[in-house]
Amino acid sequence: MATFDASAGANKRALQDDADPGPHTKLSAKDRFVVHTLAGYKIEGLSVGGQETCIVLPQLKLVFDSGRCPQRCVYAETMCLSHTHMDHVGGCGFYIATRNLLQLNPPTILLPATRVTAFAKFIDALRELDGSDMPYIAAPMSPTQTFETDFQASDSSYRVTSNSADASTPEENTSTTNHSHKVSKTITIKAFQTTHPVPSQGYVVYSTREKLKQEFVGKTGQEVKALKAGGVEITDQVSIPEVAFTGDTTSDWIDRGTVGVDAGDGKYEIDTVASDALRAKLLICECTFVDDKCSVSDARRYGHTHLDELIDRQLCFQNEAILLIHFSARYKKEEIESALAEKLPEKLRNIVTPMVVGFG
């Protein structure tokens, strides 16, 4: 049986990062939990379709979905919930309660705005059962409804965001539903629309930084310093998509970020956040089905993505690395790796890594 070729590009780096360090190398206590290191990000957790999905990015103190709440999940200060199926949200009570037990700050939980009330009832029931406060901060999120008809994803690795509402802090947001959430001075999260049987959304994590305005590029340091001293605004604030997470979804989000959404009058508008997900350094993307035992149409009916759909859209992906997650529990590790080895074109083979921890 063929095995997944991890000998090129990002997969080679991932293999080196995840290889047995040998008897003379001592791993740190934290690194013992790292499953992959891709695009500079350490990744912990696991994802098995229908059972549990919890992806931890310890460097950002961020976790996507709770799964059954593996212990490492507890140390993430922010959780992004893609939707409220139990294999993605079931461990939230343990996540909140354990942080409280360890006297850690109440976590901030981003979730679809239409599920905030139901989630609160869920936690209230657990509070009654547990007999504890179980404090958390809910951050209702909805996909950013801004589009750019002339935006070309290949034009730049960043998007100018100076003087935008995204620069506000969470305390400055006056509406009950946010289109962006500021985790820190330099990290912001936005949601994008996905398609699943229950309300769902993906997330893009952006880093923000100052970049010299184009009109001042080429000037000497002294000239730039003089302009700044004279009160001239010499920089733009730019947002760089670092990490994207799709959660459970059909492949429609890819089309929203490339072909666009029919706006009438023959015009198609690009979903800029979905487009940014396709440019993020690291894309964490669901891929539930990989073979002909489940057709593309069946995958769509279940609200999931088939490997063949990603292959058909291979030119859309401009990511440095892609971590495929949420494979169906019907598969064995060897079957997943074999399907990827046989089907993936070179473009994707060089950047794709399957997350197969938890598969026999």
Buried (B, 14 or more C-beta within 10 A) or exposed (E): EEEBBBEEBBBEBBEEBBEEEEEEEEEEEEBEBBBBBBBEBBBBBBBBBBBBBBBBBBEBBBBBBBBBBBEBBBBBBBBBBBBBBEBBBBBBBBBBBBBBEEEEEBBBBBBBBBBBEEBEEBBEEBBEEBEEEBBBEBBBBBBBEEBEEEBEBEEEEBBBBBEEEBBBEEEEBEEEEBBBBBBEEEBBBBBBBBBBEBBBBBBBBBBBEEBEBEEBEEBEEEEBEEBEEEEEEBBBBBBBBBBBBBBBBBBBBBBBBBEBBEEEEEEBBBBBBBBBBBBBBBBBBBBBBBBEEBEBEEBBEBBBBBBBBBEEBBEBBBBBBBBBBBBBBEBEBBBBBBBBBEBBEEEBBBBBBBBBBBBE
